[in-house]
């Protein structure tokens, strides 16, 4: 495993797919045991591995900031501190209330039913391509009020925004940086056209709501609205896609778990939480120290960058019994996969609902699915976002 620096991010590149998918958890364990708080001189960043430390830092907005430099346009809500963060979050949260989700549930069920119906006609299918990716994209497209037929562009932009460089060379870093800037420009141009259309014909979608919204008697800027849209399309979709893919992988690693869940479908929500813990869709978060602070004897200075390894915290033996086992009915399960405090993931309820409906439909319609013997792991090339690029599955009795 090698390291390199992009801005203040401490990024870790796992040299092989297997190291990325499984080896990282061995590395986390080693670091929890030997260097749970470590300053990396090369990347000029603190790495934090234990649950109690990661949780404490995430929750402490007074001492640790989410604000960070941006390459293009305005920062998203993820990289803002109060009071602007609070103001913007209160607006967007209206789209994810229990009442709104209840209204969306029939639509999510219909989308899922149609996708699974298409899968049933096949002998082999790709869980990511055929269900886990299109489901959240189609839902969020409806919520935003943008055309579903633009999914290919959404996928391409999302992949670039969450990618890590191919290697630790300066050339690879610069190449990725240029790709990201270009992708953000393309997304901004796309949403500029959508915003113009919504201004002319306001409806009930989220973009129309944001166009009408005011903070302290001022309308949101177009750039703020575009940043919201980028965040919801990229971060939200990737999280749900990987929630479904990673949870299914955990269930099929040991065939009896999938069978066990089919026999006890009331445990689907618990299994999803375990999927979130065991292979978190987001493996790390970043913070900046606002002032000098001591954490267990480590002198962290104002301005220092910290990488909080959520994927390690979720496997911490001090917090989770049998932490390296996938236990479908684990309870309690206080994982950190959606964050905590003011930056707790706004879309978490929607992601959970989509995951629940997806597994309910899969288990009802496809009881006999399994991983092919020749399956080769192809994880997303990112230290922070964690999931599979492809996940081919076979349907029992058809091959």
Steps between C-alpha positions, in 0.01 A plus 500: 500500500629847414399849601486831323369848565229683308447835670462423869344157436697205629425242233597136509525298181458126537723334244278204407122443487526240777698738722240770439205270571629288791857606577399847617318345797816316603684832479232670710534230765876532508474877539240473777738275690826684435434863394136596556590869468783560255647803330620428149787732416476441125136596466503746792185347640384320814349154455239402763392134532311432826122528531500725807743746342329509159159548663626773732658700217199464268267634770723788611424786260653754740851353471495335157391661175356345186591802290763433238635648177296433187623455144196637319198703601349537844555236769229244562316472830748225596783750513326782686486588868216676684321733463481459119499121531204513739304734276554299183444165668164613638384572145608172342384290795140577403537250214597216736248521784306186603191652338678552167654151508157350560381676187800369304471138619249382233715654225815330636314168516384539140850583373646204691229263376567599138876457536469159667243392241761563228760306701268198529514452125876439509722204587768731641480863603722773638363623833672839463408568137149350510374616841734662753600791275181581304267481803642797699572699184142467380366594843725804545431608141130503588565695820716758321276511195763404239464247214576134578639455149807702601613217734808418292632853555420482873695173527802635313515817711452310827777252420749779438403701809559206738802346324856479628801547270637193320826528692690741725682684220464875453376435148217273621397754763492786251310290247230416754480861615438616142237232448318607817502866407369417153227275644386771741489749210286259299266440793469874561414562133243221514333640811512856367266386222277316749482807726396719203223253416379490862493879527273509198279214621514452877372164628521308829847348453796583724671734255180707473476509880860623527438767236211636707681473834652792690757526779484828692291651219753398233454241228753220465759561232490283189841364600367387838212323331737333252721386788198338667411321179854371453506374855165321476577339165855392579531437873144386557490256212843350569410439863177315424654303214782381722268437796310249284807346337709471816213356705423241233866400485500447877190283476634288213855455631347233718202359316308413816466871591290576191288194570472596865378847410244360258359292784497806728412798277417705808879526546559680168533841666753359749693332217523833317642667811756219524589549135554868573725414792692209353590659166407864534428680170708790634825386657640835612414862577718809529516778757722799578596593858373849581739542793774314685358187663638201689359156419639229726835673521525587132547872442284597204557857383251749363479451124606134509308265270350178635377193316240314704496135393132413538561156351742428783274646771221271381726196553631613841506200735449733796159603364370199306506140624638265230566810293647305205186289459196593291209442741168569329301565817768691691356729764587754618687623194616858550717523187628833373435442130262796471706722727372671813414844628425789264638314198294183548407393148180673390420220258546218753126429542455491121801270453372264768152494347637428152721223638212344694268498199775364272573203727133428562439480126817299425430241766140463393572466129854353488547248781781311330778742414869438554844634414657335192806286565710708259403831665787749527468793736505842330474763775459869436843660487463732795627508857189681619208357302468122529311263276508278193508619139333178387330221691386219265262248657351175372142388547471143626356250254563715192866433440 
